[in-house]
C-alpha cells in the first residue's frame, strides 16, 4: 500500500463513512502518486459521454473534432433537452476497465489493475465495513465548460454497487466554477457539498442522491478525476 498516505487515520475515517454515509479524505495518496496520475490525465484524448433518446452515447475525440459548429450546437441542444425532462450527464471520459481489457500498459491501466488487487480492496472493505466488496469499476473523467451530472442515486439493478468514489486530481479549482459534488434530500435540499481538493478521495454509500453542478463558460480549468464504484461482483 505504498501508494497511500501513511499518516491517514483509517479507523477514524471509516467511522465517519459508516456513520454518515460519506467521507472526504484529503491527501489520500502520496504526493508523487497524485502528481503522476495528474500528468496521465493530461495526456488523454477524451471521449464525450452523454444520453440521447435511445440511451447512453459516447463520441470519440476524432468524432468530436469532426463536428461542424452547427452540429455542435445541435448536440448541445439535444443534451439539454434530455436534461429538462430527467436524468442526464455530459462530461468527458476514458474507461479504465476498457483500458485493462484492451491490454494497455500505460499508467492509468496499471493504476486500474492496482485498484482491482486485493491489497486496495481490503483497505476499502476496512473503511466501509462491507466484507462483500470484491471488485472495482473505474473511469477517468473530466468536467469542462458546459458539463454537468443531474441528480441520481447510482443504483443500477444489474450491478451490485456498494460504494461510489471520486479520486480528485484537479490542481487548481474554484467553487464558483461549478463541478461541486452535492448530496441532496428527497425534497431537493442540499445536505452536504464536497469540494474537489487535489489528491482527495470522496467515498459515499450507494444508493445516495447527488449531482455534480454545471461548469459555467467562465471556468478557467477542467475538473479531472478518477471515478467509479466498489462492487460486490
C-alpha positions as CSV (number, residue, x, y, z in Angstrom):
1,X,0.0,0.0,0.0
2,X,2.9,2.4,-0.7
3,X,0.7,4.5,-2.9
4,X,-1.3,5.7,0.1
5,X,-0.6,8.5,2.6
6,X,0.9,6.6,5.6
7,X,-0.3,9.3,8.1
8,X,-4.1,8.7,7.5
9,X,-6.2,7.5,10.4
10,X,-8.2,4.9,8.5
11,X,-10.1,3.8,11.6
12,X,-11.5,7.3,12.2
13,X,-12.2,7.8,8.5
14,X,-14.1,4.5,8.4
15,X,-16.2,5.5,11.4
16,X,-17.2,8.7,9.5
17,X,-18.1,6.8,6.4
18,X,-20.2,4.2,8.2
19,X,-21.9,6.7,10.4
20,X,-22.6,9.5,7.9
21,X,-22.7,7.5,4.7
22,X,-19.9,9.6,3.1
23,X,-16.5,11.0,3.8
24,X,-14.0,13.3,2.0
25,X,-10.4,12.2,2.6
26,X,-7.7,14.8,2.0
27,X,-4.2,13.9,0.8
28,X,-5.2,10.3,0.2
29,X,-2.2,9.3,-2.0
30,X,1.5,10.2,-1.6
31,X,2.3,13.4,-3.5
32,X,4.3,11.6,-6.1
33,X,1.4,9.3,-7.0
34,X,-1.1,12.1,-7.2
35,X,1.2,14.1,-9.4
36,X,1.8,11.1,-11.7
37,X,-1.9,10.5,-12.1
38,X,-2.5,14.2,-12.9
39,X,0.1,14.0,-15.7
40,X,-1.5,10.9,-17.1
41,X,-4.9,12.5,-17.2
42,X,-3.5,15.5,-19.1
43,X,-2.5,13.1,-21.9
44,X,-5.9,11.5,-22.5
45,X,-7.7,12.0,-25.8
46,X,-11.1,12.3,-24.1
47,X,-14.4,10.9,-25.2
48,X,-17.7,12.8,-24.6
49,X,-20.3,10.8,-22.8
50,X,-24.0,11.8,-22.6
51,X,-27.5,10.4,-23.1
52,X,-29.9,10.8,-26.0
53,X,-33.4,9.4,-26.6
54,X,-32.0,6.0,-27.3
55,X,-29.7,5.7,-24.2
56,X,-26.1,6.3,-23.3
57,X,-23.8,7.6,-26.0
58,X,-20.1,8.2,-26.5
59,X,-18.2,10.3,-29.0
60,X,-14.5,9.8,-29.5
61,X,-12.1,12.7,-29.8
62,X,-11.9,12.3,-33.6
63,X,-15.7,12.3,-33.9
64,X,-15.9,15.5,-31.7
65,X,-13.2,17.3,-33.8
66,X,-15.1,16.4,-37.0
67,X,-18.3,18.1,-35.9
68,X,-19.3,21.4,-37.6
69,X,-20.3,24.3,-35.4
70,X,-23.9,23.7,-36.3
71,X,-23.6,20.0,-35.3
72,X,-22.1,21.0,-32.0
73,X,-25.0,23.3,-31.3
74,X,-27.4,20.6,-32.2
75,X,-25.6,18.2,-29.9
76,X,-25.7,20.6,-27.0
77,X,-29.4,21.3,-27.5
78,X,-30.1,17.6,-27.6
79,X,-28.2,17.1,-24.3
80,X,-30.1,20.0,-22.7
81,X,-33.4,18.7,-24.0
82,X,-32.9,15.4,-22.2
83,X,-31.8,17.2,-19.0
84,X,-35.0,19.2,-19.0
85,X,-37.1,16.0,-18.8
86,X,-35.0,13.8,-16.5
87,X,-31.6,12.2,-15.8
88,X,-28.8,13.5,-17.9
89,X,-25.0,13.8,-17.9
90,X,-22.4,15.5,-20.1
91,X,-18.7,15.1,-19.4
92,X,-15.6,13.6,-20.8
93,X,-14.4,10.0,-20.0
94,X,-11.7,7.4,-20.6
95,X,-12.8,3.9,-19.5
96,X,-10.1,2.3,-17.4
97,X,-12.0,-1.0,-17.4
98,X,-11.7,-1.0,-21.2
99,X,-8.0,0.0,-20.9
100,X,-7.3,-3.1,-19.0
101,X,-9.4,-5.3,-21.3
102,X,-7.5,-3.9,-24.3
103,X,-4.2,-4.7,-22.7
104,X,-3.0,-1.2,-22.3
105,X,0.2,-0.8,-20.3
106,X,0.1,3.0,-19.6
107,X,0.0,4.4,-16.0
108,X,-3.8,4.6,-15.9
109,X,-4.2,1.0,-16.9
110,X,-1.6,-0.1,-14.3
111,X,-3.5,2.0,-11.7
112,X,-6.7,0.2,-12.6
113,X,-5.0,-3.1,-12.1
114,X,-3.7,-1.9,-8.7
115,X,-7.2,-0.8,-7.7
116,X,-8.6,-4.3,-8.6
117,X,-6.0,-6.0,-6.5
118,X,-6.9,-7.3,-3.0
119,X,-4.5,-5.0,-1.2
120,X,-6.5,-2.0,-2.2
121,X,-9.9,-3.7,-2.0
122,X,-9.1,-4.9,1.5
123,X,-8.5,-1.3,2.6
124,X,-11.8,-0.3,1.1
125,X,-13.6,-3.2,2.9
126,X,-12.0,-1.9,6.1
127,X,-13.1,1.6,5.6
128,X,-16.7,0.7,4.5
129,X,-17.2,-2.2,6.9
130,X,-18.6,-4.1,3.9
131,X,-16.9,-7.6,3.7
132,X,-18.5,-8.3,0.3
133,X,-16.7,-5.7,-1.7
134,X,-14.5,-7.6,-4.2
135,X,-14.4,-5.6,-7.4
136,X,-14.0,-2.1,-8.8
137,X,-15.2,-0.1,-11.8
138,X,-13.2,2.9,-12.8
139,X,-13.1,5.7,-15.4
140,X,-11.1,8.8,-15.8
141,X,-13.4,11.8,-16.0
142,X,-13.2,15.5,-17.0
143,X,-15.8,18.2,-16.5
144,X,-15.1,21.2,-18.7
145,X,-17.2,24.2,-19.6
146,X,-20.9,23.2,-20.1
147,X,-20.5,19.8,-18.4
148,X,-22.8,18.5,-15.6
149,X,-24.4,15.5,-13.9
150,X,-28.0,15.7,-12.8
151,X,-29.5,14.3,-9.6
152,X,-29.4,10.5,-9.3
153,X,-28.6,7.8,-6.7
154,X,-26.2,5.5,-8.6
155,X,-28.4,2.4,-8.0
156,X,-28.4,0.0,-11.0
157,X,-30.4,-3.2,-10.8
158,X,-27.8,-5.3,-12.7
159,X,-24.8,-4.0,-10.8
160,X,-24.2,-4.5,-7.0
161,X,-22.6,-1.1,-6.4
162,X,-21.8,-0.7,-2.7
163,X,-19.6,2.5,-2.5
164,X,-19.1,5.3,-5.0
165,X,-15.8,7.0,-5.1
166,X,-14.1,10.1,-6.7
167,X,-10.3,10.5,-6.8
168,X,-9.9,14.2,-7.3
169,X,-7.0,15.2,-9.5
170,X,-7.6,18.9,-10.3
171,X,-4.6,21.1,-9.2
172,X,-6.5,24.4,-9.4
173,X,-10.2,24.9,-8.9
174,X,-12.7,27.5,-7.6
175,X,-16.2,26.8,-6.1
176,X,-17.8,29.3,-8.5
177,X,-16.5,27.2,-11.4
178,X,-19.1,24.6,-10.5
179,X,-18.1,20.9,-10.5
180,X,-19.1,20.5,-6.9
181,X,-20.4,17.1,-5.6
182,X,-23.7,17.9,-3.9
183,X,-25.7,15.5,-1.8
184,X,-29.4,16.1,-1.6
185,X,-32.5,15.2,0.3
186,X,-35.7,13.9,-1.3
187,X,-37.1,17.5,-1.3
188,X,-34.1,18.8,-3.2
189,X,-32.3,20.4,-0.2
190,X,-28.6,20.2,-0.4
191,X,-27.3,18.3,2.7
192,X,-23.6,18.4,2.0
193,X,-21.1,19.5,-0.6
194,X,-17.6,18.1,-1.4
195,X,-15.1,20.4,-3.0
196,X,-12.7,18.6,-5.4
197,X,-9.5,19.2,-3.5
198,X,-6.4,17.9,-5.3
199,X,-5.4,14.4,-4.1
200,X,-8.6,13.8,-2.2
201,X,-10.9,10.8,-2.1
202,X,-14.6,11.1,-1.8
203,X,-16.4,7.9,-0.7
204,X,-20.2,7.5,-0.3
205,X,-22.6,4.7,0.1
206,X,-25.0,3.6,-2.7
207,X,-27.8,4.5,-3.1
208,X,-27.5,8.2,-2.2
209,X,-28.9,11.2,-4.1
210,X,-26.3,13.5,-5.5
211,X,-25.3,15.6,-8.5
212,X,-22.3,17.5,-10.0
213,X,-23.0,21.1,-10.6
214,X,-22.8,22.8,-14.0
215,X,-19.4,24.1,-15.1
216,X,-20.0,27.6,-16.4
217,X,-18.4,29.2,-19.5
218,X,-16.1,31.4,-17.5
219,X,-14.3,28.4,-15.7
220,X,-10.6,28.6,-16.4
221,X,-9.7,24.9,-15.8
222,X,-11.1,21.4,-16.1
223,X,-12.2,19.3,-13.2
224,X,-10.4,16.0,-13.6
225,X,-10.8,12.8,-11.5
226,X,-10.9,9.0,-11.5
227,X,-14.4,7.8,-10.6
228,X,-16.4,4.7,-10.2
229,X,-17.8,2.2,-7.8
230,X,-16.7,-0.5,-5.4
231,X,-18.9,-3.5,-6.1
232,X,-19.8,-7.0,-4.9
233,X,-19.2,-8.7,-8.2
